[in-house]
Amino acid sequence: MAEIDQSGGGKKGGKKRSKKASTKIDMTPMVDLGFLLITFFMLTTTLAKPVTMQLSMPDKTETKETSPVKASETLTVLPDENKVYYYQGKPGDAAAVVQVTDYSDQGIRQVLFRLKKQIGQNFTIVIKATKGAKYKNMVDLLDECAITDNKRYALLEITPIDEEMVKKSGK
């Protein structure tokens, strides 16, 4: 049992005072209450749940059957560290003009919404990360695909043709 003894100290000499009874305070209920509160708050709080990103992967089938995709319904996105390069059509084609935007809600998101409005739900986004792209840039781009409700996208390696198109854009 925990106690605090608050009896007066013994001084030599001086006036004689009447002896007071020592005050004993039992700290056991206070400690019990503290542990009960700690236990209560530990059991009633909800811990932060981990947030995961939904990533759609193709079925693992043995056949390598692919469906053709029209070049006019394809947007190739080349994420870089601070910029996002994009073009519509086949790489290296004269009609494929590289444009540049950023990761903001007025940047690539508006491009995706505009293309979705022009073409419809069935357009494909081809994502090819440049050498300057960070992991965060890929996650931001996949988030934009989820925000704009685009379920058809592919992650591919960047080709020398794509790198050359980015260099020629000069932006």
Stockholm file with secondary structure:
# STOCKHOLM 1.0

chainA/1-171         MAEIDQSGGGKKGGKKRSKKASTKIDMTPMVDLGFLLITFFMLTTTLAKPVTMQLSMPDKTETKETSPVKASETLTVLPDENKVYYYQGKPGDAAAVVQVTDYSDQGIRQVLFRLKKQIGQNFTIVIKATKGAKYKNMVDLLDECAITDNKRYALLEITPIDEEMVKKSGK
#=GR chainA/1-171 SS CCEEECCCCCCSSSCCCCCCCCCEEECHHHHHHHHHHHHHHHHHSCCCCCCCCCCCCCCCCSCCCCCCCCGGGEEEEEECSSCEEEEESSTTCTTCCCEEECSSTTTHHHHHHHHHHHHCSCCEEEEECCTTCCHHHHHHHHHHHHHTTCCCEEEECCCHHHHHHHHHHCC
#=GC SS_cons         CCEEECCCCCCSSSCCCCCCCCCEEECHHHHHHHHHHHHHHHHHSCCCCCCCCCCCCCCCCSCCCCCCCCGGGEEEEEECSSCEEEEESSTTCTTCCCEEECSSTTTHHHHHHHHHHHHCSCCEEEEECCTTCCHHHHHHHHHHHHHTTCCCEEEECCCHHHHHHHHHHCC
//
